[in-house]
Amino acid sequence: MNRFKTSKFKNTTPKIPKKDDWVSNARGSSLNSLGNQIKSSCSFVAFNTEQTGGGMVGLCSVDPGPDGKWTVMQIPCHADQVTDLDFSPFDDYLLATCSSDETVKLWRLCELGQEQSASVEVSLKSSEGRLELLLFHPTASGLLAVASARGIQVWDTSRDKALAGTFKSLHRQQEVRLWDSRKLNSSVSSVSLEAAVQPFLLCLCFAVSHCLSDASTRGIALVPKHVLNVGCCEVLRVLQLTENFIIPISYQVPRKAGQDFHADLYPDTLGHTPAVTAEEWWQGANKQVQVVVLFCSTLKLFLVQLEPSTSSSPLSTPSSSAAPSRSPSSTSGLSSGPSSKFRHIQGTVLHRATHITNLRGMSLTTPGECDGFCANAQRVAVPLAIAGGQIAVLELSQPGKLPDTALPTIQNSVNVADLCWDPFDFHKLVVAGDDAKIRVWMVPEGGLLETLTEPRCILQGHTEKIYSIKFHPHASGLLVSSSYDMTVRLWDLDTGNEVRKLSGHQDQIFGMAWSPNGKFLATVCKDGKVRLYDPRKSAEPIQEGPGPEGHRGGRLVWVCNGQYLLVSGFDCRSERQLYLYSCESLASGAVATAPTDVSPSTLIPFYDSDTSVLILTGKGDTRVYIFEIMSEAPYFTECSSFHSSEPHKGLCFLTKTECDVRDVEIARAIRLGKTTIEPVAFKVPRVRKEFFQDDVFPETAVWWEPALTASAWLLGTDAQHRKISLKPKDMTPVSLAPKEAPVRKYLPSSVYLEEKTDEQKKEELLSAMVAKLGNREDPLPQELFEGVDEDEWVRLELYLSVRSFQIQANVLSSRSPS
């Protein structure tokens, strides 16, 4: 027996997928450079690509799409060859590149499939000649080291400023020097390259050369540990860049597959939260990034910060010392309490016969405050990328392929900033334009048969471009608008007059929402504030509190019968976050937060007050998040998500009467795809569908009928919608259904055995023994850290299994009649 301990990674083997599963159309660059040819974050893979003149970077996702294929895009980054690239360790969507053109650029990446896949966030001019290398600091945010032939500079990207001047070694001998960039007079230490580093490089090349494919290698990169497949015990993933492909090579430890999480393979790892700022680091602070624990529940990966007083739940409250770090690629249930009855909710795209297809020329430049399109129970309005702010109006009752010829449109004469249907009049469409005017259009009965050029009326009052418009939930003809002039104005459409003007905002207004009772108006602003107005009593906010930390966008909606305000926004690391505020005390800050993922688009929320289900998605997303919101801790319960095969432009939800209650459909939405309009049904799986599920279908408010007029509301009157039951007349509520007698799912073993002959019993016993040997719970030899030869274990297990089978067969033979 071997006296040395055996490594648990002894039998780890690389798995190279079939060529059909490689990332194709990835032309690796053959140009020589000292930097990385390929790098990976938790969301993207960036690589230096072969193009005439250089300056291009290829981009694809870490994992393939739902169809098993990768989408590869190219970004024109520089005027000359890209020499190095690196992802921020704290932001998966932030990519840095340097080039022979002496510039460094920081790119804000977007979801693949969008028209604009990246935008320049910072551009730095080094003036130090050809740049060769760049590297993000591992603990400080926004700190970037850039190397050229002349030396090294350290930049604070948040201020476009070089913190450290150029420093370099005057020695020409081959050696590695260690520098403290805050003390540049001399290096801390040095090591001869030939004496120390070369053997290590030789060992490294020997160790990995046989693991890569036979293709010519242009570069390799490691995928972050946060996105490894823990279900199959993947401990390493290497991306090999070749001339025409990126080959993902997975290293897996042979363990029994199942629901168990092998914690010994996944030690604590670094999180996504920077330890210090660039300025703090320059002043001498030395702190380490907080360690996070990798753990798994039903093989879904979680990351939780190691804080003495922090719960293992990814929720945070004001009393928490820090918000948890969470992998953008992971999904988790946020509730540690009882599970939601909506946890298995299913989103389903309805039959193709209900789709509108061949929709061309959609506008992709609507502002972030706009939902991108709007729909009611009868028709859909979609802005088009045609001069004059044209809008297509399509009838949901007329599905099918649209003609290739031009459609009749509404000609708004200026670019569309926002648009919405009157909830009480399915023919009235209100459109806000770039010219600070609001136009009211009337679509004739039967749909748009000819182009409309004259609006019914025009509302004027704002002095700058309008952000968004919203109708009052109870009063007919009452509209609210927000503008770049930082005011919020109320309009009476019956008279065409401005009736109120609200002030108090210091910056861009991201979103507005009326309270369920129609008394209050809430706003979220780029100045970092959430405000609450009582428009009939004061033009100034009656409450305000701290909003989301990020300033990239926000939306808000009232939940739990108006008890809370839910805001979707971004945290300081540009990760999408949900914030829950008590409407009684906005100044106290959020009572709870829930992380979602990293993406540049703002999550647009829809809240169903009947079920307290929150549905969110963003423009360009493929995933729809679903939560149940509760009025007490843990506040958020994450349910099953809906995934689409391609990015969508958004969702718009219809009235409750459009839902098929017989199929337990709790919400119906219209999904705007690249060229299609598709209805999506959100259903709750139930067994006894012959009964009306009254626990998920309470009486619903008829919010498509007005409760009062705008003039009555302005005079101080309040009214609520009437409620109706959605129960069909021929269905019985499940609460009144007769109780079913319990049914035994499996027969007793005695009954089962009596029906079998002795030969059948022996055959089944042998099959059971073989199956047991193939699914043993015992650990493998390498897991015991003992040097037992594998042949010895095989011989012992074979002997025990045969002996056990002989004993069982003898027992059965003794019981059978002679």
C-alpha positions in Angstrom: 0.0 0.0 0.0 1.2 3.4 -0.9 2.5 5.3 2.1 1.8 8.7 0.6 -1.6 10.5 0.8 -3.6 10.7 -2.4 -4.8 14.0 -3.7 -8.6 14.4 -4.0 -7.8 15.9 -7.4 -5.8 12.9 -8.5 -8.3 11.7 -11.1 -9.4 15.1 -12.3 -9.6 15.0 -16.1 -10.3 17.7 -18.7 -13.4 17.3 -20.8 -13.2 18.9 -24.3 -16.7 19.2 -25.8 -17.6 18.3 -29.3 -16.7 20.7 -32.0 -20.3 21.7 -32.5 -20.3 23.0 -28.9 -17.2 25.3 -29.5 -17.6 29.0 -29.8 -17.4 29.6 -33.5 -16.7 32.7 -35.5 -14.0 33.7 -33.0 -10.9 34.6 -35.0 -8.1 34.8 -32.6 -5.5 37.4 -33.3 -2.1 36.3 -34.5 -0.5 39.7 -33.8 2.3 39.6 -31.2 1.7 41.3 -27.9 2.8 40.9 -24.3 -0.7 41.1 -22.9 -3.7 38.8 -22.6 -5.3 37.5 -25.8 -8.5 36.4 -24.0 -10.0 37.2 -20.6 -13.3 36.2 -18.8 -15.6 37.6 -16.3 -18.7 36.0 -14.7 -20.8 37.2 -17.7 -18.6 37.8 -20.7 -15.5 36.5 -22.6 -13.4 39.2 -24.4 -10.7 38.3 -26.8 -8.3 39.9 -29.3 -9.7 39.2 -32.7 -8.0 39.1 -36.1 -9.1 42.1 -38.2 -7.5 44.3 -40.8 -5.5 46.9 -39.0 -6.3 45.5 -35.6 -8.2 47.5 -32.9 -11.1 45.1 -32.6 -12.1 43.0 -29.6 -14.5 40.0 -29.8 -17.2 39.5 -27.2 -19.3 36.5 -26.2 -21.1 35.2 -23.2 -19.5 32.8 -20.7 -22.3 30.2 -21.2 -24.2 29.4 -24.4 -27.8 30.6 -24.9 -30.9 28.5 -24.4 -30.4 27.1 -27.9 -26.9 25.9 -27.0 -25.2 28.4 -29.3 -22.9 31.4 -28.5 -23.5 34.9 -29.9 -20.2 36.5 -30.9 -20.0 40.2 -31.5 -17.1 42.5 -32.3 -16.3 46.0 -30.8 -14.2 48.5 -32.6 -12.1 49.6 -29.7 -9.0 51.4 -30.9 -7.3 52.9 -34.0 -4.5 50.4 -33.7 -3.7 47.0 -32.4 -5.2 46.0 -29.0 -2.3 44.8 -26.9 -4.0 43.8 -23.6 -7.4 43.6 -21.9 -8.8 43.0 -18.5 -12.1 42.8 -16.6 -12.7 44.6 -13.4 -12.8 42.1 -10.5 -15.8 44.1 -9.0 -17.9 44.7 -12.2 -18.4 41.9 -14.7 -19.6 44.5 -17.3 -16.5 46.7 -17.1 -13.8 45.9 -19.6 -10.4 47.8 -19.9 -8.4 47.7 -23.1 -5.0 49.3 -24.1 -3.5 49.7 -27.5 -0.6 50.7 -29.6 -2.4 54.0 -30.1 -1.3 55.0 -26.6 -4.8 55.1 -25.1 -6.6 53.1 -22.4 -10.4 52.7 -22.6 -12.9 51.4 -20.2 -16.0 49.9 -21.8 -19.4 49.5 -20.3 -20.7 46.3 -21.9 -24.4 45.6 -22.6 -26.4 42.4 -23.0 -25.5 40.6 -26.3 -28.1 41.1 -29.0 -28.6 44.8 -28.4 -27.9 47.2 -31.2 -25.1 48.8 -29.1 -23.1 46.2 -27.3 -20.6 48.5 -25.6 -20.0 52.2 -24.8 -16.9 54.0 -23.7 -17.1 55.0 -20.1 -13.6 56.4 -19.6 -10.8 57.1 -22.1 -7.2 57.7 -20.8 -4.3 59.2 -22.8 -1.0 57.9 -21.5 1.5 59.6 -23.8 4.1 57.0 -22.9 4.3 55.3 -26.3 2.9 51.9 -27.2 1.1 50.4 -24.2 1.7 46.8 -23.6 0.0 45.7 -20.4 -2.8 46.7 -18.0 -4.2 45.2 -14.8 -7.0 46.1 -12.4 -6.1 46.3 -8.7 -7.4 43.2 -6.9 -8.7 45.1 -3.8 -9.2 48.8 -4.7 -12.0 50.0 -6.9 -11.2 51.9 -10.1 -7.4 51.4 -9.8 -5.6 50.5 -13.0 -1.9 49.8 -13.7 -0.7 50.4 -17.3 2.7 49.4 -18.6 4.6 50.6 -21.6 8.2 50.3 -22.9 9.0 53.5 -20.8 7.6 52.3 -17.5 4.4 51.9 -15.5 1.6 54.3 -14.5 -1.2 53.8 -11.9 -4.5 55.4 -12.8 -7.6 56.3 -10.8 -10.2 55.7 -13.4 -12.9 57.5 -11.4 -11.0 60.8 -11.8 -9.2 60.2 -15.1 -6.0 60.8 -13.1 -2.6 59.1 -12.8 -1.9 58.6 -9.1 1.6 57.3 -9.6 4.1 58.7 -12.1 6.1 56.6 -14.5 8.6 54.4 -12.8 10.9 51.9 -14.4 14.0 49.8 -13.8 17.3 50.9 -15.3 18.7 47.3 -15.2 18.7 45.4 -18.5 19.3 42.0 -17.0 16.4 39.5 -17.0 14.8 39.7 -13.5 11.5 40.3 -11.8 11.2 43.3 -9.5 8.6 44.0 -6.8 7.6 47.7 -6.4 5.4 49.6 -4.0 4.0 52.2 -6.3 3.6 54.6 -3.3 7.4 54.5 -2.8 9.1 54.6 -6.2 12.6 55.4 -5.2 13.6 51.7 -5.1 12.1 48.3 -5.6 11.1 46.2 -2.6 12.9 43.1 -3.9 14.1 41.4 -7.1 14.5 37.9 -8.4 16.5 36.7 -11.3 14.2 35.6 -14.1 16.5 32.9 -15.4 17.2 31.4 -12.0 13.8 31.3 -10.5 11.0 31.9 -13.0 12.1 29.7 -15.9 11.8 26.3 -14.1 8.3 27.3 -13.0 7.3 28.2 -16.5 8.6 24.9 -17.8 6.6 23.0 -15.1 3.5 25.0 -16.0 3.8 24.3 -19.7 4.4 20.6 -19.0 1.4 20.4 -16.7 -1.2 21.9 -19.0 0.0 21.2 -22.5 -1.6 17.7 -22.7 -4.9 19.1 -21.4 -5.6 21.5 -24.3 -6.9 20.5 -27.7 -4.7 19.9 -30.7 -5.7 23.3 -32.2 -3.1 26.0 -32.4 -3.4 28.1 -29.3 -3.5 32.0 -29.5 -4.3 32.4 -25.8 -5.9 30.8 -22.7 -8.1 32.2 -19.9 -9.6 30.9 -16.6 -13.3 31.3 -16.0 -14.1 32.8 -12.5 -15.0 30.2 -9.9 -18.4 31.8 -9.3 -19.7 30.4 -12.6 -18.4 26.8 -12.4 -20.9 24.0 -12.6 -20.9 22.6 -9.0 -23.4 20.0 -9.9 -20.9 18.0 -11.9 -18.0 18.9 -9.5 -16.3 21.3 -12.0 -13.3 22.8 -10.3 -11.7 24.6 -13.2 -12.7 25.8 -16.7 -10.1 26.9 -19.3 -11.0 28.8 -22.4 -8.6 28.1 -25.3 -8.5 30.7 -28.0 -7.5 29.3 -31.4 -7.4 30.6 -34.9 -11.2 30.2 -35.5 -12.7 28.9 -32.2 -12.9 29.3 -28.4 -12.8 25.9 -26.8 -14.2 25.6 -23.3 -12.3 22.9 -21.4 -13.9 21.7 -18.2 -11.9 20.0 -15.4 -14.1 17.8 -13.2 -13.4 15.7 -10.1 -15.0 12.3 -10.5 -17.7 12.3 -7.8 -21.2 10.8 -7.6 -23.6 13.2 -9.3 -26.7 14.2 -7.3 -28.0 16.8 -4.9 -25.0 16.9 -2.6 -22.7 19.9 -2.6 -19.0 18.9 -2.2 -17.8 21.6 0.1 -14.3 20.2 0.2 -13.8 21.1 -3.5 -15.1 24.6 -3.1 -13.3 26.6 -0.4 -14.1 30.2 0.4 -13.3 32.6 -2.4 -13.1 36.3 -3.0 -16.2 38.4 -3.3 -17.2 41.2 -5.7 -17.0 44.1 -3.2 -13.9 46.3 -3.3 -12.1 46.6 0.0 -10.9 50.2 -0.4 -11.2 53.1 -2.9 -8.4 54.2 -5.1 -7.8 57.3 -3.0 -7.8 55.2 0.3 -5.3 52.8 -1.2 -3.0 55.7 -2.3 -3.2 57.1 1.2 -1.8 53.9 2.6 -4.8 51.7 3.4 -4.2 48.0 2.9 -7.4 45.9 3.2 -8.4 42.5 1.7 -11.5 41.8 -0.3 -14.1 40.1 1.9 -14.2 36.3 1.5 -17.4 34.7 0.5 -18.6 31.2 1.2 -19.6 29.1 -1.8 -22.5 26.8 -0.9 -25.2 25.1 -2.8 -28.9 24.3 -2.3 -30.3 21.9 -4.9 -27.2 22.5 -6.9 -27.9 26.3 -7.3 -24.8 28.3 -6.4 -24.9 31.0 -3.7 -22.3 33.5 -2.5 -22.5 34.8 1.0 -20.2 37.2 2.7 -18.3 36.1 5.8 -19.6 38.6 8.4 -19.9 37.7 12.1 -23.4 39.3 12.3 -24.6 38.7 8.8 -27.2 36.0 8.1 -26.6 33.4 5.4 -29.6 34.7 3.5 -28.8 37.0 0.6 -31.3 39.5 2.0 -30.0 42.5 3.8 -31.7 44.9 6.2 -30.6 48.2 7.7 -29.1 46.4 10.6 -26.9 44.3 8.4 -23.3 45.4 8.4 -22.8 44.8 4.7 -24.8 43.8 1.7 -24.0 40.3 0.4 -21.9 39.6 -2.6 -23.7 37.5 -5.1 -22.6 35.9 -8.3 -24.4 37.4 -11.3 -24.8 34.1 -12.9 -26.5 32.5 -9.9 -30.1 32.3 -8.9 -31.3 31.8 -5.4 -34.4 31.8 -3.2 -34.3 34.9 -1.1 -36.7 33.7 1.6 -35.6 31.6 4.5 -39.2 31.3 5.8 -42.1 29.3 4.4 -42.1 28.8 0.7 -44.4 30.6 -1.6 -47.4 29.0 -3.3 -46.2 30.7 -6.4 -42.7 29.3 -6.3 -43.3 27.0 -9.3 -45.1 29.7 -11.4 -44.6 29.0 -15.1 -44.3 31.5 -17.9 -45.5 30.2 -21.3 -45.5 31.8 -24.7 -48.9 31.1 -26.2 -49.5 29.3 -29.5 -47.9 30.9 -32.7 -51.4 31.4 -34.1 -51.8 34.3 -31.5 -48.5 36.0 -32.6 -48.0 39.1 -34.7 -44.9 38.5 -36.8 -42.8 40.3 -39.5 -42.7 43.5 -37.5 -39.9 45.6 -39.0 -38.1 48.8 -38.2 -38.8 49.1 -34.4 -37.1 52.0 -32.7 -34.3 50.9 -30.4 -33.5 54.4 -29.1 -36.4 55.2 -26.8 -35.2 56.6 -23.4 -34.6 54.4 -20.4 -37.6 56.0 -18.7 -39.9 54.6 -21.4 -41.1 51.0 -21.4 -40.4 50.9 -25.2 -44.0 50.1 -26.2 -47.5 49.9 -24.6 -50.5 47.6 -24.9 -54.0 47.3 -23.8 -56.6 44.5 -24.2 -57.3 45.4 -27.8 -54.1 46.8 -29.4 -50.4 47.5 -29.2 -48.5 50.7 -30.0 -44.8 50.4 -31.1 -42.5 53.3 -31.9 -40.7 52.9 -35.3 -37.2 53.9 -36.3 -38.7 56.2 -39.0 -38.2 59.9 -39.2 -41.0 61.9 -37.7 -41.6 59.8 -34.6 -44.0 57.4 -36.3 -45.9 54.8 -34.2 -47.4 51.5 -35.5 -50.7 50.5 -33.9 -51.5 46.8 -34.2 -54.7 45.0 -33.3 -54.3 41.9 -31.0 -57.5 40.5 -32.6 -55.7 40.3 -36.0 -52.6 38.1 -35.4 -50.5 36.8 -38.2 -47.7 37.9 -40.5 -47.6 41.6 -41.2 -47.2 42.7 -44.9 -43.8 43.7 -46.2 -45.3 47.0 -47.3 -45.4 50.1 -45.1 -48.0 50.1 -42.3 -50.4 53.0 -41.5 -48.9 54.9 -38.6 -49.4 57.8 -36.2 -47.0 60.6 -37.3 -45.9 62.3 -34.1 -43.6 64.7 -36.1 -40.8 64.5 -33.4 -39.0 61.6 -31.7 -41.1 59.7 -29.2 -39.9 60.0 -25.5 -42.8 58.0 -23.9 -46.2 56.7 -24.7 -49.1 55.1 -22.9 -52.8 54.1 -23.4 -55.6 55.6 -21.4 -56.5 52.8 -19.0 -60.2 53.8 -19.3 -60.3 54.4 -23.1 -58.7 51.7 -25.3 -58.7 54.1 -28.2 -56.8 57.1 -26.6 -53.0 57.1 -27.0 -51.0 59.8 -25.3 -47.4 60.4 -26.7 -44.7 62.6 -25.2 -42.1 64.1 -27.6 -38.6 65.5 -27.6 -40.2 69.0 -28.2 -41.6 69.1 -24.6 -45.2 68.6 -25.9 -47.7 65.9 -25.2 -50.0 64.8 -28.0 -53.3 63.0 -27.5 -54.4 60.7 -30.4 -57.6 58.8 -31.0 -57.4 55.5 -32.8 -60.6 54.7 -34.7 -62.8 51.7 -34.0 -61.4 48.7 -35.8 -57.8 49.9 -35.7 -55.6 52.2 -37.7 -56.5 52.0 -41.4 -54.8 55.2 -42.5 -51.9 57.4 -41.3 -52.9 59.9 -38.6 -51.2 63.3 -38.7 -53.4 65.5 -36.6 -53.7 64.8 -32.8 -56.9 65.5 -30.9 -55.1 68.0 -28.7 -51.6 69.1 -27.7 -50.5 69.8 -24.1 -47.8 72.5 -23.6 -46.1 73.7 -20.5 -42.8 71.9 -20.0 -39.7 73.8 -21.2 -37.5 70.8 -21.9 -37.7 67.2 -23.2 -40.2 65.0 -21.3 -39.0 61.9 -19.4 -42.2 59.9 -18.9 -46.0 60.1 -18.6 -48.5 58.2 -16.3 -52.3 58.1 -16.0 -54.0 58.4 -12.7 -55.3 55.0 -11.6 -58.8 56.2 -10.5 -59.6 59.6 -12.1 -60.4 59.7 -15.8 -58.5 62.2 -17.9 -55.8 62.9 -15.3 -52.2 62.7 -16.5 -48.9 63.3 -14.9 -45.6 64.0 -16.7 -41.9 64.5 -15.7 -39.4 66.5 -17.7 -35.7 67.5 -18.1 -36.8 70.9 -16.5 -37.0 68.9 -13.3 -40.7 69.5 -12.7 -43.6 67.1 -12.5 -46.9 68.5 -14.0 -50.5 67.3 -13.8 -52.8 67.7 -16.7 -56.6 67.6 -17.2 -57.1 66.1 -20.6 -60.8 67.1 -20.7 -59.8 70.8 -20.6 -56.2 70.5 -22.0 -54.9 72.5 -19.1 -52.0 72.1 -16.6 -53.6 71.8 -13.1 -50.6 71.3 -10.8 -46.8 71.7 -10.9 -44.6 69.8 -8.5 -41.0 70.8 -7.7 -38.1 69.6 -5.4 -36.1 67.4 -7.8 -32.4 68.3 -8.3 -31.6 66.0 -11.2 -33.1 63.6 -13.7 -36.4 61.9 -12.7 -36.1 58.2 -13.3 -39.7 57.1 -12.5 -43.1 58.0 -11.0 -45.9 55.9 -9.5 -49.4 56.7 -8.1 -50.4 55.1 -4.8 -53.1 52.4 -5.0 -55.7 54.8 -3.4 -54.8 57.5 -5.8 -53.9 60.1 -3.2 -50.1 60.2 -3.4 -47.4 60.3 -6.1 -43.9 58.8 -5.5 -40.8 59.5 -7.6 -37.2 58.2 -7.8 -34.5 60.6 -8.9 -30.9 60.6 -10.1 -30.0 62.9 -7.2 -30.3 59.8 -4.9 -33.7 60.5 -3.4 -37.1 58.8 -3.2 -39.8 61.4 -2.8 -43.5 61.3 -1.8 -46.0 64.0 -2.9 -49.6 64.8 -2.0 -50.3 66.9 -5.2 -53.6 68.3 -4.0 -52.0 69.8 -0.9 -48.4 70.8 -1.7 -46.1 71.3 -4.6 -43.2 70.2 -2.4 -42.6 66.6 -1.3 -44.1 65.6 2.1 -41.4 62.9 2.5 -38.1 62.0 1.1 -35.4 59.4 1.8 -32.2 57.9 0.4 -32.7 56.1 -2.9 -30.6 53.5 -4.7 -26.8 54.1 -4.5 -26.3 53.7 -8.3 -27.3 56.6 -10.6 -27.9 54.6 -13.8 -31.7 54.4 -13.7 -34.6 53.4 -11.5 -38.3 52.4 -11.4 -40.8 52.2 -8.6 -44.1 50.6 -7.8 -46.4 50.5 -4.7 -46.8 47.1 -3.0 -48.7 45.5 -0.1 -51.8 47.7 -0.4 -49.7 50.8 -0.4 -47.8 50.0 2.7 -44.4 49.8 0.9 -42.6 51.3 -2.1 -40.5 49.0 -4.1 -37.7 50.6 -6.1 -35.7 48.7 -8.8 -32.3 50.4 -9.3 -28.5 49.9 -9.1 -26.1 49.6 -6.2 -22.7 51.2 -6.0 -21.2 48.3 -8.1 -23.8 48.8 -10.9 -25.5 45.5 -9.9 -29.3 45.6 -10.3 -31.0 45.7 -6.9 -34.5 45.8 -5.4 -35.2 48.2 -2.5 -38.2 48.1 -0.2 -39.2 51.3 1.6 -41.9 51.8 4.3 -44.2 54.6 3.1 -44.5 55.8 6.7 -40.8 56.6 6.9 -38.8 57.0 3.7 -36.1 58.8 5.6 -35.2 55.6 7.4 -34.0 54.0 4.2 -34.8 50.6 2.8 -36.2 48.0 5.2 -34.9 45.3 2.9 -33.0 44.8 -0.3 -32.7 41.9 -2.8 -30.0 41.4 -5.4 -30.8 40.2 -8.9 -27.9 40.3 -11.4 -25.5 42.6 -13.3 -27.0 44.3 -16.4 -27.0 47.8 -17.8 -30.8 47.9 -18.3 -33.2 49.0 -15.5 -35.7 46.3 -14.3 -39.2 47.4 -15.1 -41.6 46.2 -12.4 -45.2 44.9 -12.7 -47.1 44.2 -9.4 -50.3 42.1 -9.2 -52.1 43.4 -6.1 -54.4 40.3 -6.0 -51.5 37.8 -5.4 -48.7 40.2 -4.3 -46.6 38.8 -7.1 -43.9 41.1 -8.6 -42.7 40.5 -12.1 -39.6 42.3 -13.5 -37.6 42.3 -16.6 -35.4 44.8 -18.5 -35.0 45.9 -22.1 -32.7 43.4 -23.9 -33.1 40.8 -21.2 -33.9 37.1 -21.7 -34.9 36.5 -18.1 -38.1 37.6 -16.3 -37.8 37.6 -12.5 -40.7 36.7 -10.3 -41.0 37.4 -6.6 -43.8 37.2 -4.0 -43.7 40.3 -1.8 -44.7 40.1 1.9 -45.3 42.8 4.4 -42.9 41.3 7.0 -39.6 39.6 7.0 -38.2 38.1 4.9 -40.2 40.4 2.5 -39.0 38.8 -0.7 -39.6 35.2 -1.8 -38.1 34.4 -5.2 -40.1 32.2 -7.5 -39.3 30.4 -10.7 -38.1 32.6 -13.5 -39.3 32.8 -17.1 -36.6 32.6 -19.8 -37.0 33.5 -23.4 -34.9 32.1 -26.3 -33.9 35.6 -27.5 -33.7 39.1 -25.9 -37.0 41.0 -25.7 -37.7 44.7 -25.9 -40.0 44.5 -22.9 -43.3 43.2 -21.4 -46.6 44.9 -21.0 -49.4 43.4 -18.8 -53.1 43.3 -19.6 -56.2 43.4 -17.5 -57.1 40.5 -15.3 -60.1 39.5 -17.4 -57.7 38.4 -20.2 -56.4 35.6 -17.9 -57.6 32.0 -18.3 -58.6 31.2 -14.8 -59.5 27.7 -15.7 -55.8 27.1 -16.4 -54.8 29.0 -13.2 -53.3 31.9 -15.2 -52.7 34.8 -12.8 -51.2 37.3 -15.3 -51.2 37.8 -19.1 -48.5 39.9 -20.8 -47.6 41.0 -24.3 -43.9 40.4 -25.1 -42.2 42.5 -27.8 -39.5 40.5 -29.5 -37.1 41.4 -32.3 -39.8 41.1 -35.0 -42.7 39.6 -33.1 -45.4 40.4 -30.6 -46.3 37.4 -28.5 -48.7 36.8 -25.6 -47.2 35.2 -22.5 -49.3 33.5 -19.8 -48.0 33.1 -16.2 -49.7 30.1 -14.7 -49.6 28.4 -11.3 -49.5 24.6 -11.5 -52.4 23.0 -9.7 -53.7 19.4 -9.5 -57.5 20.0 -9.2 -58.0 22.4 -12.1 -61.7 21.4 -12.4 -62.2 23.7 -9.4 -61.9 27.5 -9.3 -58.7 28.3 -7.4 -60.2 31.0 -5.1 -57.0 31.2 -3.0 -55.1 32.8 -6.0 -58.1 34.6 -7.5 -59.7 36.9 -4.9 -62.1 39.5 -6.1 -60.2 41.9 -8.4 -60.5 45.6 -8.8 -62.0 46.8 -12.1 -59.1 49.2 -12.8 -60.1 49.5 -16.5 -63.2 51.6 -15.4 -62.8 55.1 -13.9 -64.0 55.7 -10.3 -64.3 59.5 -10.6 -63.5 62.4 -12.9 -60.3 64.5 -12.9 -62.2 67.6 -11.7 -63.8 65.7 -8.8 -60.3 64.4 -7.7 -58.8 67.9 -7.9 -61.6 69.1 -5.6 -60.6 66.6 -3.0 -62.9 63.6 -3.7 -61.5 60.1 -3.4 -63.1 56.9 -4.8 -62.1 53.3 -5.3 -62.8 50.8 -8.0 -65.6 48.3 -7.7 -64.5 44.7 -7.4 -65.7 41.6 -9.3 -65.2 37.9 -9.0 -63.4 36.0 -11.8 -65.1 32.7 -11.0 -66.9 31.2 -14.0 -70.5 30.2 -13.2 -69.9 26.5 -13.9 -67.0 26.2 -11.5 -66.9 25.4 -7.8 -64.4 27.2 -5.5 -61.6 24.8 -4.5 -62.2 25.9 -0.9 -65.7 24.3 -1.1 -64.5 21.2 -3.0 -65.0 17.8 -1.2 -61.9 16.4 0.4 -60.3 13.6 -1.4 -59.5 10.3 0.4 -55.8 9.7 0.7 -54.5 7.3 -2.0 -51.6 5.0 -1.3 -49.0 5.7 -4.0 -47.1 2.4 -3.5 -48.3 -1.1 -2.7 -46.9 -2.9 0.4 -43.8 -4.9 -0.4 -45.6 -8.1 0.7 -48.2 -7.7 -1.9 -45.6 -6.8 -4.5 -43.5 -10.0 -3.7 -46.5 -12.3 -3.7 -47.2 -11.5 -7.4 -43.7 -12.6 -8.5 -42.3 -16.1 -9.1 -39.1 -17.2 -7.4 -37.1 -16.7 -10.7 -38.5 -13.1 -11.0 -37.5 -12.4 -7.4 -34.0 -13.7 -8.0 -33.7 -11.6 -11.2 -35.0 -8.4 -9.4 -32.7 -9.0 -6.5 -29.7 -9.3 -8.8 -30.7 -6.1 -10.6 -31.1 -4.3 -7.3 -27.6 -5.4 -6.2 -26.1 -4.1 -9.5 -28.0 -0.8 -9.2 -26.8 -0.4 -5.6 -23.2 -1.0 -6.6 -23.6 1.7 -9.3 -25.1 4.2 -6.9 -23.0 3.7 -3.8 -23.0 6.5 -1.2 -19.5 5.5 -0.1 -16.8 8.0 -0.9 -14.2 7.3 -3.6 -10.7 6.3 -2.5 -9.3 9.8 -3.4 -11.9 11.3 -1.0 -10.5 9.4 1.9 -7.0 10.9 1.5 -5.6 7.4 1.9 -3.3 5.7 -0.6 -5.4 2.5 -1.2 -4.9 1.1 -4.7 -8.1 1.2 -6.7 -7.7 -2.5 -7.7 -8.0 -3.5 -4.1 -11.3 -1.6 -3.6 -12.6 -3.2 -6.8 -11.8 -6.7 -5.7 -13.3 -6.1 -2.2 -16.5 -4.6 -3.6 -16.9 -7.5 -6.1 -16.4 -10.1 -3.4 -18.9 -8.5 -1.0 -21.5 -8.1 -3.7 -21.2 -11.7 -5.0 -21.3 -13.0 -1.4 -24.4 -11.0 -0.6 -26.1 -12.2 -3.7 -25.4 -15.8 -2.8 -26.8 -15.4 0.6 -30.0 -13.8 -0.6 -30.5 -16.4 -3.3 -30.1 -19.2 -0.8 -32.7 -17.7 1.4 -35.2 -17.5 -1.4 -34.4 -21.1 -2.5 -35.0 -22.4 1.0 -38.5 -20.7 1.1 -39.7 -22.1 -2.3 -41.6 -25.4 -2.3 -39.6 -28.5 -3.3 
